């Protein structure tokens, strides 16, 4: 009962937030993006014990797939991205939204296929080797795309601007991200309760034993990563339309920013919990926006301090810490009888 | 520091009593708020700070000269800055924030073509006039934008005269221009890629042979692999473009690896302070520049180009033993263009200001400014300087040249 009330209140807050704070529309949309990448990172990192540093690959690839699909529906991509020439390219309402819908879907599917192919190779690695291996994939992809002139190389691509009213556009992007974020949350909530969720936890706890119990672990790992890739790809596609202009190294395949931030969000909130990534993303994003605005010049120092404090004092994250301090909030009952006996 | 400068100026003005009421009236001026997301950290931080200093200097100078007069009121500029961390997505978000949260109605540009490319769609969709001084790529000016104005020359012009010089030298030696071998190494960003496009076009015009066409590595801190190739293929002209960091790396490694190419042309020499950092190694290198303090441009606020340099060094003492980079001068010119547009628009209405900007025809210490319908400045040429005994001397184009070209370059 209490939970239903809580979820309803949160949904209402999410629905009215962009109308209450219209000037903060873009930041609120970015907050949802952080929640999305944190939730999907935790799917493999927290629930399955495979800490990928390469999920940003799917974000960048999603951006590019969406852009290529959108442009090629109407124009020749090479003309559009020509370094010196180019020119004015107009998109109608229908072309814009058709591009966005098809582009996002294509981005998600393409990234899921990529995850299966890359996963087939990298899932042979474990622990830090998997992390570094996937990071390598993301860095290499950024370098390759930045030298691929057909998609603009280091110049990047500028997608068409939202064709309608600007404030309306902001709200549209907010709800695209929010809808995707809520969808992912509900999907994961369901998934973690199924046999698939238990299998992922088994892989995290002892992969060899899980294999010994008859689980086809590679199949589970590939499926889980493909699901994460599908959602991150779509999020990348929406970001591409929201940002309008993006280039490969600093924006699309931004390994040192968003690629790391998603991990920090999860660590901050609590690995392997459903709410941890959400709470972590909110705390992290608010902290980042505040320090970036009011402590200009010290923002990275403050961020570093936050990470150090998390790693040293809150290793289990905010949700893990709360769960330890207030187990009754999570419906956990603590058997204190043993403690009493020991005292006697 | 600014206060000290103000005191210094006060002494310079002989009639102190005249200066007093001027300062008093400057105090009563209202404010016009401009916004700028600029690179204070990240790979473009050096030039981002040069540009910011240029903005600040111009704002102070305009204030000292009685501010911006609209009707019987006077105004001073005030800028809200954010750090874009040299990242496009951050720049675009910050531009959005400046417009929707800080309610900024007029923008000054960021540093680099890449960042300008990221921010221009935002300012354009909100119909916010932006005068930018640091984004030169041609790809900025073919999108039909109406609210983007750039005081600088576009990037394909940066090193075009170096190619022409190489062709002239070949002809003087009785050789065909098609025998000239060109090596190009550029950063993988919109600005440098446009430089490359311009150089390749010109090289093709003279049927030159492009033997190396490479991109600098992402962090711009090592180009020794490319320079090894240069040693083997012995080009006649080496072109390097990679903002300040690329320029510093190029000059340092050209010295370390004793690269012996008769003509080397790079961008951003002054901004990277290559003469101060590397001394004799930098000699005889050609540097493209948007502006030189030796040029004979002049305006009523900043005086001559030479006077600008002198006063800027007095205000920002960290530049006292360096050449003032053109990035600073053009940033100041951008602020001056805004002042002129506000006064001609006689209004704070952004549409009227935009129309006034579009019809700008202004002589400044930085050169003449007149915008094409696409927003780029078409009234000012680029010049090419050569570092001769640690000094920057203009050697091309010939109508501005104050010194003869040293050729071939003597490797130090």
Interface residues (C-beta under 8 A of the other chain):
Chain A: X22 X23 X24 X25 X26 X27 X30 X83 X84 X85 X86 X87 X88 X143 X146 X147 X153 X154 X155 X156 X158 X161 X162 X166 X243 X244 X245 X246 X247 X249 X250 X251 X254 X257 X292 X293 X296 X297 X299 X300
Chain B: X40 X41 X81 X82 X83 X86 X87 X88 X89 X92 X93 X96 X97 X100 X101 X114 X117 X118 X120 X121 X122 X124 X125 X126 X137 X138 X139 X142 X143 X144 X156 X187 X188 X189 X190 X192 X193 X194 X197 X198 X201 X215 X218
